[in-house]
């Protein structure tokens, strides 16, 4: 009976749903184009190329490999006589992930024209393509479509909208979407925090992080949360927050992966805790080049150039290939430590590691020569560069001229910078200060007048003080504080008291 049943099964063939699962299971294990093509051929021979379930799997597998395989995915899609929303989504997803991104938007338009209604999975893929293309107007239109479909409050769609607006530097719009979401998950919080950080609003991101910790509906931060917020803490040099994150990782048993580890190393480094940064580095088992970059930068920025070079040798011995950022950190460390021969040697050996020299690397060598006082050699080096010198190179030369008071060469460097970097007030100020040092007041006044006429704004420096209520920052002549009047009145009063006490002390001594 079993033989008869087996023969009948062979003659009649498997049921449709069995066929679909059979082929999709085979495709699931494919890792190469050849493997997918072989299974694709079997699908065609078996007459199942119109099965939307199998077709969607083929489209997805081809698209995942990228390159010319995306064209194969499109052919499978175009060959379908009937397409359901799942097939449209898979093709849009392929273009949104692998490009060309504009094709994801074109397919979305075709989908609407065909009468197919998008679902909650369609909009995140389309918005991702809009983000990649920086297609702000198109994204707003897609947002409108989601509203009409009643999906704008969907969790997936809301998270995608936050990421889209943040990528387009419309952080207020992203925050509005976040605030209006009836339900949020950890991805929602991560997306808005990441948006604030990428747009330069570090304080807002930190405040949101603490709000997230107070939200009982969210639970606990995940790995992505820590990777997102650690750069903000590092920028603020908030050592207490760093300790909290580090303790949280230990207490929860979270794996110290390269991304989180790199964030902690950078934070401890920025706070001057070199030993702690090294301890974190030693705890990371699967170190990548980015982790090595972080510890090399840590040693270099604090003047431990020999330790940075030692870590570089260990990096090479580990079998990893150093990248351009590693050499940038090393060259900068050598320059600041006065290790000219070592820096020059590293620069000369970059090609042996397959690293292409960029303008920033040449600028480091100009800085290295300039700090050593060899301005003539620095100029010769610039003239011999195989690439066109940019603002970093001439900026390094101008800085060296400032150190060694070479006004003639500084004028030549500044002349280049006024063209290459016309809106950088620092370039004008350096030359103006050099004029003032030489007593050339008219030339200094001329430059400062140019700054005013062109309305070139110099970034305002500020100080930060940590109080019980959090971090407070203030700049020169800062009048933004609500108690500004009382603060300055108190300062004037203290100044009078100190002056009076000083006069009394002098009279007593006489």
Order of alpha helices (4+ residues) and beta strands (2+ residues): alpha-alpha-alpha-alpha-alpha-alpha-alpha-alpha-alpha-alpha-alpha-alpha-alpha-alpha-alpha-alpha-alpha-alpha-alpha-alpha-alpha-alpha-alpha-alpha-alpha-alpha-alpha-beta-beta-alpha
